[in-house]
Amino acid sequence: MWILRKGDTLEIGRAEISLNDGRLILKDEHVKRSILTDAEEVEVRPHPPVNVPSRVTDYLMIRMREGIVPADGQELWLSAPYDLGISLDGEIVGFLSPFRVKYSLYGPTTEGVVCRYHESPVSRAPQQGIDAKVKVIFKVESPREVDRIVIPVNELDIFLRNEDGAIYYEVVEVTVGDDLYVELKNEPPVEADLVYPPVKSVDLIQRIASGYRMVW
């Protein structure tokens, strides 16, 4: 989470936020807004990457630049986007994306799911950069190649490590069989502070039901 005060400007990737002369200015590749305000400060918080230019899905598809055949228990790291939610007096007044925004369809035209789309390298350790870091743990029941995962982000927790400002998704577990089952594990991959949502989810039944089965 970032706090902007009068005279401050925050630039993250393609997004820029400034609070000057009684105006809050929001800019990215899709948004350019000027909001009149007497507020002394503005809160900026990472959000799931499905709000820009408008919310059309609850899913993020990460396509791996190199397909892999994971081993049981293997842990790998991917990168992911996030949106920035801008709040005045506790109320969100807009969203920006620090990243190029692209959507894609996972599955056939008649039954598929629209997803925010992101391409990522595959690595054994989190890579540097403004992207969110995603730790993926594989449970392999039947070996097969994996070249993408679809993450349900409606219940996603996002963390910020204060020592370097790095942003992390909660741990993602992928069960590999005849199809893939993607589940959020409700735990940070490193020691970090929860920044989205502001209060940790306690509805475990809803979280368990929020996994996604990739069947195509």
N, C-alpha and C positions, 0 to 999 in steps of 0.2 A: 504494500500500500504506500502511496505517495501523498504528501500534503503540499499543495501549492498555496502560497500566500501572495498578497498584492505585489506585483512586480516580477513574479516568478514565471518562468517558461519551462515546460517539460517536453522534451523530444525523445520519443522511443520509436525507432524504425521510421515508418511512414506517417506516424501520428505526431501531432503537435498540439499542446494545450498551453494557453497563456491566460493570466489574470492581470489585466492592466486597465487603468482609467475607467473603472466601473463596468468593464466588459469581460466576459469569459469567452475566449475564442477557441473553437474546436475545429481542427483540420486533419483530414487524411485524404486518401484517393477518392473517397465516396462522399465525404461530409465536409461542409464548410459552414459553420454556424457562429453567430455572434449573439451572446445572451447578456442582456443588461442585468447587473447584479450589484448589490452593496455588500456582498459577502466578503469577509476578511480572509477566508480560506476555502479551498476546494479539495475534495478527496478524490483520488484516482486509485482504482482497484482492479486487478486482473479479473476477467470473467471468462466463462467458456466461449469458444470462438464461433458463435452462431448468431450474433446480433447485428452484424454489418453486412450489407446495407439495411437489412431487416431480418427478423427471425423467421426462417422457413423450415428449420430442422432442429433436432436434438442430437444429431450424430456428426462425428468427425471421422473421415476416412484418411488414414495415413498410409500412403503408398511408399514402400521401401524401394530405394534406388537399386538395390541388389536383392533378388529373392534369396531366401534362406531355407534350409531344412534344419529346424531347431532340434536340439537334444532335450530330453526330459530334464527339467530343472534349470535349464539354461537361462541366464539373465542377460538381456541386451538393452541398449538405450536407443531411443528415437528422439527426434525433435518434434515439436508441435506448436501451433499458433495459439494465441489467446487474444481476446478483446480487452479494451480498457473501458470500464464503466466510470463515468464522471458524475460525482454527486455534489449537490448544494444543499446544505442543511438537512442531510440525511436522505434526500430524494434524488434518484438518478435522473439526470437531465440529458444524457446522451451517451452513445457508444462510439468508439473509434477502433480501427484496426491498425496495429503497427506493421502488418504484413499484407502482401498481395492477397486479395480475397478471390477465391474460386470455389465453385460448387460443382459437384458431379453426382451421377447416379450410380449407386451400387445395386447390382442385380438387373433383371430384365425390366423393360419399359413399363409393363403393366403391374409388376409386383415389387419393384425395387424401392430403395430408400434414397432420398436426396440427402447428400452429406456435404459438409464443408470439406474441401479437398486440400491435402498438404502432402508434399513429397519430402522424404527424410532419408538421410544416410543411416546406416546401421553401425553401431559402435559398441565396444565393450565398456566404455566409460562415458559419462555425459560430456558433450562437446561444448565449447565456449560459444558465446553469442547471445543474442536477445531472445531466441526461441525458448519456449518452455522445454524442460527435460522430462522425458517419460521413461521410467524403468518398466520393462516388460518381462514378466516371468512366464516361461512356457511349461505347461504340463502336456506331455506327449503320450497319447494313447495309441495313435497310429501315425507313423512318420509320413510327412508330406511337405511339399514346398509351400512356404508362406511368403506372399509378396505384398500383402496389405492387411491392415486390421481396421475394423469399424468400431469406434469407441462411443458408447452412449454417454453424452456429457451433461444430461439433465441433472444428474446427481453428483457431478464432478467436484472434488475438493482440489483447490489450488494452493500451493505453499510458496513462501518467499524465504530464502536463506539470507539473513541480514548481513552476514560477513562479506558476501560478494554480490548481493542483489539478484542472485539467480532464482528463476521461477521454475517450480516443479509441479507436475501433475501427481496425484496420488498413484500408488502402484497399480499397474494393470496386469491382470493374469489372463493368459490365453491358453485355453485347452484345445489341443490339436487332435482331431480325430477325422471321421468322415467329413465333418464340417468343423468350423472354428467357433468356440464360445468365448466371448470377451467379457471380462468381469472387472469392475472396480473394487479394490481391496480395502478402501477406507483407511489407508495408512500412508504416511509420507515415506518417500524412498530414502531421504536423508533427514538429519535433524534440521527442522525448519518450522516457521510459523504459518499457521493457517491464515490466508488472506481472502479466500472465497470458499464457501459463503462466510460472512462475518461470524456466524455461530455454527459449530460443527453439527452435521446431521446426526440425529439419534434414531431415525426411523429405519432400523435395520431391515425390516421386512420389505419396505419399499426399495431399499438399496439392493437387496438380494434379487428382487424382481426386475432390477433395471439393467441386468446384463443383456448382451446382444449375441444372438446366434447367427453366424455367417453361413448361409446354406448354399450360396452359388459359387 
